Amino acid sequence: MAQAAGFTGMQALLDDLSRMAAEVQAEAGDIVLGAAVSMSADVKAQYGQGPTGNLARGVVVEKRTPLRVKVRTKAPHAHLFEFGT
């Protein structure tokens, strides 16, 4: 005689897992953004305050996707500080 096993609540479980993934992604996005902001503050501190402040002011955080962030500088002369003359 064949026996069948059933599982009730599978759709609810899948819905919960799907929501959890979104919540985890949102939390991870906050962590990534926080790390990028902290990194930009470190870079600005290393640049120090020059006569114009343009080096530090040029450091920006660009959010590309919820989990992808880029820290970069818009200062055209930043390469001189980075690599020397």
C-alpha positions in Angstrom: 0.0 0.0 0.0 1.4 3.4 -1.0 1.7 6.1 1.5 1.7 9.8 0.8 3.3 12.5 2.9 2.0 16.0 2.9 3.4 19.3 3.9 1.1 22.2 4.7 2.3 25.8 4.8 4.9 25.5 2.0 3.7 28.7 0.3 3.9 30.6 3.6 7.4 29.3 4.1 8.5 30.3 0.6 6.9 33.8 1.1 8.8 34.2 4.4 12.1 33.1 2.8 11.5 35.5 0.0 10.8 38.4 2.3 13.8 37.5 4.5 16.1 37.7 1.5 14.9 41.2 0.8 15.3 42.2 4.4 18.8 40.7 4.5 19.7 42.5 1.3 18.5 45.8 2.7 20.5 45.3 5.9 23.6 44.3 3.9 23.1 47.4 1.7 23.1 49.6 4.9 26.3 47.9 6.0 28.0 48.4 2.6 26.9 52.1 2.5 28.2 52.6 6.0 31.5 51.1 5.2 31.8 53.3 2.1 31.0 56.5 4.1 33.6 55.5 6.7 36.1 54.9 3.9 35.5 58.2 2.4 36.0 59.9 5.8 39.3 58.1 6.1 40.4 59.2 2.7 39.4 62.8 3.4 41.3 62.7 6.6 44.4 61.4 4.8 44.2 64.2 2.3 44.2 66.8 5.1 43.2 70.4 4.6 45.0 72.1 1.8 44.8 75.7 0.9 41.5 75.2 -1.1 40.1 72.0 0.4 39.3 70.7 -3.1 41.0 67.3 -2.6 38.9 66.3 0.4 35.8 68.0 -1.0 36.1 65.9 -4.2 35.8 62.5 -2.4 32.3 61.2 -3.1 30.3 58.0 -2.4 28.3 56.8 -5.3 25.6 54.2 -4.7 25.5 52.0 -7.9 23.0 49.3 -6.7 21.8 48.4 -3.2 24.8 46.3 -2.7 27.4 48.1 -4.8 29.0 51.4 -3.8 31.9 53.3 -5.2 34.2 55.7 -3.3 36.0 58.0 -5.7 37.3 61.5 -6.1 36.3 64.1 -8.6 39.3 66.2 -7.9 41.3 66.4 -11.1 44.6 66.6 -9.2 44.0 63.7 -6.8 46.4 61.5 -8.8 49.3 63.7 -7.8 48.6 62.9 -4.1 48.0 59.2 -4.9 51.0 58.5 -7.1 53.3 61.5 -6.6 54.7 63.8 -9.2 
